[in-house]
Amino acid sequence: MADSRRCAKLAQSQLNRRDIHGAQDTLDALRRQGARSEDVLLLESIIHLRTGELEKARAVLEAAQGFSATALRIGPPRHRHP
């Protein structure tokens, strides 16, 4: 878990420096370490956007819509009752 967190921070830093190849290598390491799917999905889509691969980014994000709300830890908005 700590390794995944370090890798995620490293990838964020690499993207800030526009080190796309380094970020791709870090993404591969995150996958091997079994990082959370939403972290991998976000990083992968950002890499595609930064490299101008808009169709790949779209495909990744559209495929994510097939995930269940539980897998992505999201759900319907909560409504407050007065």
N, C-alpha and C positions, 0 to 999 in steps of 0.2 A: 504493500500500500504506500509506504513512504517513497519507494522507488518510483511508483506511478506518479505521485505528487511532484517529485523532483523532475521527472521527465516532462510533465505537463508545464511546469514553470520554465524549464529549459526551452520547450517548444514555443512558448509565448515570447520568450526573449529572442529566440531565433527569428520569429516572424517580425518582431519589432525591428530587428536589424536587417530584414529582407533576406535572411539566409534560408531560402526555400529548400535547398538540398539538405541542409542540416535539420530543418523542421520535418522533412519527409523521413529522414533516418530516425528521428525521435518518434514520429508517428508509428513507424514500424516497431520500435522498441516498446511503445505503449501497447500495441496489439499483442506482442509476445508476452508481455507481463499481465495481460488480462485486464487492462484498464476498463473503466466503465464505458459502456457503448456510447453514451451521449457525449463523453469527452472525446472519444475517437471520432465520432461523427462531426462534431463541431470543428475539430482541428483539420480533419480531412476536407471539409467544405471550405474552410478559410484558405487552405493551401490552394485548392482549385480556383477560388476567386482571385487570389493574389497572382496566380500564374495566367489569368485570363481564360481559364477553362470553364466558362460559364455553364455550358451544357452539362459538364461532369458535375459541377456543384449542384445544379438543378436536379440531376438524377439522384445524387446522394441524398439530398434533402427530401425529394419526393418519395424515395424508398423509405425514408425514416417515417413518413406519414403512415406507413403500414405497421409500424410498431404499436404495440398496445400502450395505452396511457400508463399502465403500471410499469412497463419496461422503461419508459422515459420519466417516470415519477411526476407526471402531470395529470391533471384532472380537470373536470369542469370547474368554472369559477364558483366560489362559495358565496352564497347570498346570505346576508344578515337579515334576520327577522327582528322587527321592532318590538 
